[in-house]
Structures are given as structure tokens and as C-alpha cells.
Amino acid sequence: MSSKYVALTDELNDYVVAHRSNVNDPVLTALRAETENLGEISEMAISIYQGAVLSFIVSIIGVKWAVEVGTFTGTSSISIARALLPGGKLICFDQDFRWTSIARRYWQKAGVQDRIDLRLGNARDLLPRFRPTQQLDFVFIDADKESYDVYYEALLPSVRTGGLIVFDNMLRGGQVIDPVQKHMTATRAINQMNRKLASDDRVDSILLPIADGLHMCRKRRSII
Ligand SMILES: C[S@@+](CC[C@H](N)C(=O)[O-])C[C@H]1O[C@@H](n2cnc3c(N)ncnc32)[C@H](O)[C@@H]1O
């Protein structure tokens, strides 16, 4: 039987990336260029295509209240904020002043600055004490991999039934199945998280092979 998936080559990925709405995005393209000037660290940024995927998901489910953990220079936050319902808000957590200063400038250029509230500091300290005034419709987690479970447990009680939590880098460039690299600390944490989410009866979960792996969890019911 032929396999029921397509392994992406660079050419096929270029084809995928080129065939979507609003493919020309001057703000995110300029942000990409400025981020690349930071050097190797720029690899932390999500792609513009992945940003479009986030915008699409946020639009489909109708999001007013959102949280992001791991903002860096702002690609994902702009993508989420643009797709919020009128009057919506995105609260961003990041500990780095320099990178989020770049994000702030691009929030202005994208016209989403009024929809974003940045909380600067260590999310491991901030999130367990975070009490949002509204139930959350959408959460995007893209910070230190070893802390994903802390962020998940801190935020899940504030997510509405049917709300989504999306985790990035859940394939770790394939390291999750590499016999040696799967034992490295961050990859071990991601493997544990993938296993936990797949069997967590508080959520419906699905691991999607988009970008570096998006694990999406839909909350099943309110937790008392
Ligand atoms: C992979 S980057 C995020 C990329 C971003 N989502 C984008 O669209 O480009 C990870 C970010 O998480 C932040 N971070 C890492 N550990 C953190 C922590 N414990 N608390 C807050 N932010 C953290 C880093 O400062 C960095 O900006």
C-alpha cells in the first residue's frame, strides 16, 4: 500500500508556501529580514508560513482572548493578533527585553499594538500566578521546551471548553525519534509532553507535521 502522507522536499515546501492567500506580507517580510540580522539566534523565529497557519486557526475558531508564551521578535504574536475578533486581546509572555523591543516596533507597523499586552519576565514565575480576567480561547506555547508542562498546567484551567492550546517544535527537527538525540534534555521533555497530551483525558489532542510539529489540544470540559 502506498504511504498516505507526502514527505516534503525543499521544492515541495516552496510550492506549499507559495499557494495560499495573502502570500505577500510586507510587514512580516521586513521583520524576517531584521530578525535574520541578529545572526544564528534568528532560527528561533517561526516562518511567515507558520504565522499564516496560526492566523488561519485563530480565525476558524473565533478567538477573542489569547495568550502566547515565547514572543521573540514577534512573528507569531502579529499573526495571532491580526486574526483576533474585534475587541480581542493577546497577552504575550517573554523574558527578553531586546528581542521583544523589535516585536513592539513591528506591532506598531502591523497596527496590532493596541491588541497586545506584553508581560516581561520569566514565564515559569509569572504563569503559575497569572489569573486572566476572561477565559482563554487560544494559547500558543513556543518558549523553553523543558517548561512546556509547567505552562500547560498553569494555563489549561483558564482555557474555555473548546479552546485550543498549540505547542510548537513538537518534532524537534526529527530528534524525537533519533536514538541518541531523543535522550537530550529538551527533546526528552518534548517526548514526555507528546505522550502526556496524547493520553490526557482533559483534551483532544493531535500532532500535526506542520513546520517543526504543532501539537494541538482542544479542551474537553471545564475543570472544577
Ligand atoms: C522560539 S522563540 C519564540 C519565537 C516566536 N514565537 C516567533 O514567532 O518568532 C522562544 C522565546 O521564548 C523566550 N523564553 C525562553 N524561556 C523563557 C522563559 N522561561 N520565560 C519567558 N520567556 C522565555 C525567549 O526569550 C524567546 O524569545
The ligand as a Tripos MOL2 file, in Angstrom:
@<TRIPOS>MOLECULE
LIG
   27    29     1     0     0
SMALL
NO_CHARGES

@<TRIPOS>ATOM
      1 C1         11.4830   30.0840   19.9080 C.3       1 LIG1
      2 S1         11.4660   31.7120   20.4790 S.3       1 LIG1
      3 C2          9.8230   32.2270   20.1390 C.3       1 LIG1
      4 C3          9.6010   32.5070   18.6810 C.3       1 LIG1
      5 C4          8.3580   33.3290   18.3990 C.3       1 LIG1
      6 N1          7.1530   32.6070   18.7720 N.3       1 LIG1
      7 C5          8.2700   33.8100   16.9650 C.2       1 LIG1
      8 O1          7.1580   33.8970   16.4290 O.co2     1 LIG1
      9 O2          9.3030   34.1050   16.3760 O.co2     1 LIG1
     10 C6         11.4610   31.4670   22.2260 C.3       1 LIG1
     11 C7         11.2730   32.7020   23.0620 C.3       1 LIG1
     12 O3         10.9770   32.2540   24.3930 O.3       1 LIG1
     13 C8         11.5750   33.1310   25.3170 C.3       1 LIG1
     14 N2         11.7610   32.3770   26.5740 N.ar      1 LIG1
     15 C9         12.5260   31.2800   26.7710 C.ar      1 LIG1
     16 N3         12.4280   30.8610   28.0410 N.ar      1 LIG1
     17 C10        11.5760   31.7170   28.6660 C.ar      1 LIG1
     18 C11        11.0670   31.8330   29.9830 C.ar      1 LIG1
     19 N4         11.3960   30.9330   30.9390 N.pl3     1 LIG1
     20 N5         10.2100   32.8420   30.2620 N.ar      1 LIG1
     21 C12         9.8480   33.7360   29.3070 C.ar      1 LIG1
     22 N6         10.2990   33.6820   28.0360 N.ar      1 LIG1
     23 C13        11.1500   32.6840   27.7150 C.ar      1 LIG1
     24 C14        12.8540   33.5900   24.6640 C.3       1 LIG1
     25 O4         13.2480   34.8450   25.1890 O.3       1 LIG1
     26 C15        12.4710   33.6250   23.1910 C.3       1 LIG1
     27 O5         12.1150   34.9360   22.8070 O.3       1 LIG1
@<TRIPOS>BOND
     1     1     2 1
     2     2     3 1
     3     2    10 1
     4     3     4 1
     5     4     5 1
     6     5     6 1
     7     5     7 1
     8     7     8 2
     9     7     9 1
    10    10    11 1
    11    11    12 1
    12    11    26 1
    13    12    13 1
    14    13    14 1
    15    13    24 1
    16    14    15 ar
    17    14    23 ar
    18    15    16 ar
    19    16    17 ar
    20    17    18 ar
    21    17    23 ar
    22    18    19 1
    23    18    20 ar
    24    20    21 ar
    25    21    22 ar
    26    22    23 ar
    27    24    25 1
    28    24    26 1
    29    26    27 1
@<TRIPOS>SUBSTRUCTURE
     1 LIG1         1 GROUP 0 **** ****
